[in-house]
Amino acid sequence: MIYLEKGSKMKREYQTKFKKEMMDFILAHRDIRFSAAEIHDYMTGKGVITNLVTVYRNLDKLTAAGQLIKSKNAADGSAFYQYEDPDEDCENHLHLQCEKCGKVLHVDKSVMESFNVYTKGKLGFHLNCKSSSLTGLCSECAAEESNGN
């Protein structure tokens, strides 16, 4: 049996590999929502031994640090995450999320300005854009559906 002392090199390597593989997955899926289970499956496939609780804990840390946006699936309440690109200003625009492939698109700033004028002026409603997504089909999935796939 191997015992690891606090701060041992072996433990640090595991943490470094875990975080590296997790960030590799997140960055490879910057425009697609993903779940903790998908990351867990990816890590297992890469030979990184971990559990789902550890994945959730790290996703929560990245969300709190502003690197991810967490949203819930309206149908079943399951959690999904998406990369928050610091250049996209996600707090100030809505996201369009494909129901089929999970792709996430950012609504243009000029469209959001007009929409905010309408929602605030006409409805007296202030949007929380960071956690708001509109769902539908992206152009690729809509084309597949219209072709009968």
C-alpha positions as CSV (number, residue, x, y, z in Angstrom):
1,M,0.0,0.0,0.0
2,I,1.3,3.5,-0.9
3,Y,0.8,6.3,1.6
4,L,1.0,9.9,0.4
5,E,2.4,12.5,2.7
6,K,0.8,15.9,2.6
7,G,2.3,17.9,-0.2
8,S,4.0,14.9,-1.8
9,K,5.2,15.1,-5.4
10,M,3.0,12.2,-6.4
11,K,-0.2,14.0,-5.2
12,R,0.8,17.2,-7.0
13,E,1.3,15.4,-10.3
14,Y,-2.2,13.9,-10.0
15,Q,-3.7,17.3,-9.3
16,T,-1.8,18.9,-12.1
17,K,-2.7,16.1,-14.6
18,F,-6.4,16.3,-13.5
19,K,-6.6,20.0,-13.9
20,K,-4.7,20.0,-17.2
21,E,-7.0,17.3,-18.7
22,M,-10.1,19.1,-17.4
23,M,-9.0,22.4,-18.9
24,D,-8.1,20.6,-22.2
25,F,-11.6,19.3,-22.3
26,I,-13.2,22.7,-21.5
27,L,-11.1,24.6,-24.1
28,A,-11.8,21.9,-26.7
29,H,-15.6,22.5,-26.1
30,R,-15.6,26.3,-25.8
31,D,-18.6,26.6,-28.1
32,I,-20.6,23.6,-26.8
33,R,-22.3,23.1,-23.4
34,F,-21.1,20.1,-21.5
35,S,-22.0,18.1,-18.3
36,A,-19.9,16.9,-15.4
37,A,-20.6,13.3,-16.6
38,E,-19.1,14.1,-20.0
39,I,-15.9,15.4,-18.4
40,H,-15.8,12.4,-16.1
41,D,-16.0,10.1,-19.1
42,Y,-13.3,12.0,-20.9
43,M,-11.0,11.9,-17.9
44,T,-11.6,8.1,-17.5
45,G,-10.8,7.7,-21.2
46,K,-7.5,9.6,-20.6
47,G,-6.6,7.3,-17.7
48,V,-7.2,9.9,-15.0
49,I,-8.8,8.2,-12.1
50,T,-11.3,10.5,-10.4
51,N,-14.9,10.5,-9.3
52,L,-17.9,12.6,-10.3
53,V,-17.9,14.6,-7.0
54,T,-14.3,15.8,-7.7
55,V,-15.4,16.9,-11.2
56,Y,-18.4,18.8,-9.8
57,R,-16.3,20.4,-7.1
58,N,-13.8,21.7,-9.7
59,L,-16.6,22.8,-12.0
60,D,-18.0,24.8,-9.1
61,K,-14.6,26.4,-8.5
62,L,-14.3,27.4,-12.1
63,T,-17.8,28.8,-12.1
64,A,-17.1,30.8,-9.0
65,A,-13.9,32.1,-10.6
66,G,-15.9,33.3,-13.6
67,Q,-14.4,30.9,-16.1
68,L,-17.6,28.9,-16.6
69,I,-21.3,29.6,-16.8
70,K,-23.6,27.0,-15.2
71,S,-27.1,26.6,-16.5
72,K,-29.9,24.1,-15.9
73,N,-31.7,22.0,-18.5
74,A,-35.3,23.2,-18.3
75,A,-36.6,19.7,-19.1
76,D,-34.9,17.8,-16.2
77,G,-33.0,20.3,-14.1
78,S,-29.6,18.7,-14.9
79,A,-26.6,21.1,-14.9
80,F,-24.6,22.1,-17.9
81,Y,-21.6,24.2,-18.2
82,Q,-20.0,26.4,-20.9
83,Y,-16.7,28.2,-21.1
84,E,-17.0,31.9,-20.4
85,D,-14.7,33.6,-22.9
86,P,-13.4,36.8,-21.3
87,D,-13.5,38.6,-24.7
88,E,-17.2,37.7,-25.2
89,D,-18.7,39.8,-22.3
90,C,-21.2,37.1,-21.5
91,E,-22.8,39.0,-18.6
92,N,-24.2,41.5,-21.1
93,H,-25.8,39.3,-23.8
94,L,-28.0,36.3,-24.2
95,H,-26.9,32.9,-25.5
96,L,-28.5,30.8,-28.1
97,Q,-28.2,27.1,-27.3
98,C,-28.8,24.3,-29.8
99,E,-31.1,21.6,-28.4
100,K,-29.5,18.9,-30.6
101,C,-25.7,19.4,-30.6
102,G,-25.3,21.7,-27.6
103,K,-23.5,24.5,-29.6
104,V,-23.7,27.9,-27.8
105,L,-23.8,31.1,-29.8
106,H,-23.5,34.7,-28.5
107,V,-26.1,37.3,-29.4
108,D,-24.6,40.4,-31.0
109,K,-24.1,43.5,-28.8
110,S,-26.3,45.7,-31.0
111,V,-29.2,43.3,-30.9
112,M,-28.9,43.1,-27.1
113,E,-29.0,46.8,-26.8
114,S,-32.2,47.0,-28.7
115,F,-33.7,44.1,-26.8
116,N,-32.7,45.6,-23.4
117,V,-34.4,48.9,-24.4
118,Y,-37.5,46.9,-25.1
119,T,-37.5,44.7,-22.0
120,K,-36.7,47.6,-19.6
121,G,-38.8,50.3,-21.3
122,K,-41.9,48.4,-22.3
123,L,-41.9,45.5,-19.8
124,G,-40.0,47.0,-16.9
125,F,-37.9,43.8,-16.9
126,H,-34.2,43.6,-16.2
127,L,-32.4,40.7,-17.8
128,N,-29.8,38.5,-16.1
129,C,-28.0,37.6,-19.3
130,K,-25.2,35.6,-17.7
131,S,-27.5,32.7,-16.9
132,S,-30.0,33.1,-19.7
133,S,-30.1,31.0,-22.9
134,L,-32.7,30.8,-25.6
135,T,-32.9,27.3,-27.1
136,G,-33.6,26.1,-30.6
137,L,-31.6,24.6,-33.5
138,C,-28.3,25.9,-34.9
139,S,-28.1,26.2,-38.7
140,E,-26.3,22.9,-39.1
141,C,-28.8,20.9,-37.0
142,A,-31.8,22.7,-38.6
143,A,-30.5,21.8,-42.1
144,E,-30.0,18.2,-41.0
145,E,-33.6,18.1,-39.7
146,S,-35.1,19.6,-42.9
147,N,-33.2,17.0,-44.9
148,G,-34.8,14.2,-42.8
149,N,-31.7,13.2,-40.8
